[in-house]
Every structure is written in structure tokens, then in C-alpha cells.
Amino acid sequence: KKLSNNSDMAEMKSMFREVLPKQGQLSVEDITTMVLCKPKLLPLKSLTLEKLEKMQQAAQDTIRQQEMAEKEQPQISH
């Protein structure tokens, strides 16, 4: 028999009686629960910050090299 509308569906469902066990375990499916995943390690510094620090360090190294070169030049000229 083909079901034609919602009232026929309700009649079909009422024909089946829910049975709960008196002993043993009852399992219920289709319940969404929290699933624990591996923690994702985030860097303490962002890549942009690391790039900026590298650029700043490179600039400071360049300045130090220029200062060392300036200190050595007067000694050579004397």
C-alpha cells in the first residue's frame, strides 16, 4: 500500500509500539556529542612578527658593521 499523505504516515507510526528492555543496556544513537581532537599548536609569534624581527635584526647588524668600519678607517689613515 502506498502512503498518500501525512495522516496515513501517522497511522503507520502508531501501529508500531516502542519497546524498552527491562534488563541490560539501552543504547541510543544519533546523539551529537563533543569529540576531543588533538590540540593544534599555535606559534607564539606570528610569521609576520618573525619577519619584522628578522628585518630589524638585519638592520641593526648593518648599522653595527658600518659603525665598526667607521672606527677602523681613522686608525688606518693615521
N, C-alpha and C positions, 0 to 999 in steps of 0.2 A: 504494500500500500504506500502510495506517495503522499507525503505530508504537504498540504497546500498552504496553510497559514500558521500564525503563531499559536492559536488556540489548540490546534492539533499537536503542536510541539509540547505544550504544557500538559496535555493529556498523556502523551507518551512518557514524559518525565515522571508524572505522578504514578505511573504503572510500576516503576522501579522503586523498591523500598531500600533505604540506606541501612546497611548492616554494619554494626561496630562490634569488634571482637570483645569477649568478656575476659579473655586471658591473652597473654603475650604482648608484643609491642605493636603499637599503632604507628604506621608511618604516613606522613603527609607530604605530598610532593608539590612542586611549583610554588615554593615559598622563597622569595628573594632574600638573601642574607648577605652580610658583608663578607667579602673574600679578602683575606690578607695576602698581599703580594710582597715580593722582595722590595725593600726600601730603595729608592733611587737616590744615589749620592749626588748631591748638587755641589758644584765648586764653590768654595768660599769667596772667590773673586770671579767676577765675570770676565769673559775673554776680552771685552773692550777695555776693562780696567787694567788687565795684564798688559795689553798692547800699549796703553798710555804709560804705564810704569816703565816698560822697556824703552819707549821713546825718550822718557825723561832721563832714565839712566844713561842712555846713549848720549844725550845732550850734555849731561854732567861729565861724562868721560871725555867728550870732545873738548869741553871747557878746560878740564884738568890738563889735557895734553897740550892745549895752547898755552896755558899758564906755565907749564914745565918748559916748553920751547922758548917762551919769552925770558925765563930765568936763565936758561943756558946761553942765549945769544949774547947778553952783555959780557959774560965771562969769556966767551970766545973772542970778542972784539978787543979786549984789553991785552 
